[in-house]
Amino acid sequence: MTTPDPEPTPPDPEPRGTPGLEPGGGGVSPGETPPAEGGTHGISHPEPPELRKGWGPLPLALIIVVVALVAVGLIGMAVALNM
């Protein structure tokens, strides 16, 4: 057997006991609520610079040199084996 739920409490608190309300139901007194927006604007930290989306000249030159050295080495090995 279950016991019935207790009577639900009303969602609004007692207006006379709520701090910050003006007497007579006039609403909230000035300064009781936070401002709608922050008082600061802009960014807090500078953003890092954007990364470039291409190959620079130095990495391309290094890749070309490595490919050329590998090609020369392979050609040299092929010539040495055929002798």
C-alpha positions as CSV (number, residue, x, y, z in Angstrom):
1,M,0.0,0.0,0.0
2,T,1.4,3.4,-0.9
3,T,1.0,6.6,1.0
4,P,-0.4,9.6,-0.9
5,D,2.0,12.3,-1.9
6,P,2.0,15.3,0.4
7,E,0.3,18.4,-0.9
8,P,2.6,20.2,-3.4
9,T,4.0,23.5,-2.4
10,P,3.2,26.5,-4.5
11,P,6.0,27.5,-7.0
12,D,6.1,31.1,-5.9
13,P,7.5,31.9,-2.4
14,E,5.5,34.1,0.0
15,P,5.8,37.7,-1.3
16,R,6.1,39.2,2.1
17,G,9.1,37.0,3.0
18,T,10.9,37.4,-0.3
19,P,14.0,39.7,0.0
20,G,14.5,42.5,-2.5
21,L,10.8,43.1,-3.3
22,E,9.4,46.6,-3.0
23,P,6.5,46.9,-0.6
24,G,3.1,46.8,-2.2
25,G,4.1,44.4,-5.0
26,G,6.0,47.0,-7.0
27,G,8.6,44.5,-8.2
28,V,12.3,44.3,-7.6
29,S,14.1,47.4,-6.4
30,P,16.9,48.8,-8.5
31,G,20.2,47.1,-8.1
32,E,18.8,43.8,-7.0
33,T,19.2,42.1,-10.3
34,P,22.4,41.7,-12.3
35,P,22.8,43.7,-15.5
36,A,21.6,42.2,-18.8
37,E,25.0,42.3,-20.4
38,G,28.6,42.4,-19.2
39,G,30.2,45.7,-18.8
40,T,33.3,44.7,-20.8
41,H,33.6,44.3,-24.5
42,G,36.2,43.0,-26.9
43,I,38.4,40.0,-26.5
44,S,40.2,39.1,-23.3
45,H,43.3,37.6,-25.0
46,P,44.8,38.3,-28.4
47,E,44.2,35.5,-30.9
48,P,47.1,33.6,-32.3
49,P,48.1,34.4,-35.9
50,E,46.5,32.3,-38.6
51,L,48.6,29.4,-39.8
52,R,49.6,29.5,-43.5
53,K,48.0,26.9,-45.7
54,G,50.8,26.4,-48.1
55,W,54.4,25.1,-48.4
56,G,57.1,27.6,-47.8
57,P,60.1,27.7,-50.1
58,L,62.5,26.1,-47.7
59,P,60.6,22.8,-47.1
60,L,60.0,22.4,-50.8
61,A,63.7,22.9,-51.5
62,L,64.7,20.4,-48.9
63,I,62.3,17.8,-50.3
64,I,63.6,18.4,-53.9
65,V,67.2,17.9,-52.6
66,V,66.4,14.7,-50.8
67,V,64.5,13.3,-53.8
68,A,67.4,14.2,-56.1
69,L,70.0,12.5,-53.7
70,V,67.9,9.3,-53.5
71,A,67.5,9.3,-57.4
72,V,71.3,9.8,-57.8
73,G,72.0,7.0,-55.3
74,L,69.6,4.6,-57.0
75,I,71.0,5.3,-60.4
76,G,74.5,4.9,-59.1
77,M,73.6,1.5,-57.6
78,A,72.0,0.4,-60.9
79,V,75.2,1.4,-62.8
80,A,77.4,-0.4,-60.2
81,L,75.4,-3.7,-60.4
82,N,75.5,-3.8,-64.2
83,M,79.4,-3.6,-64.4
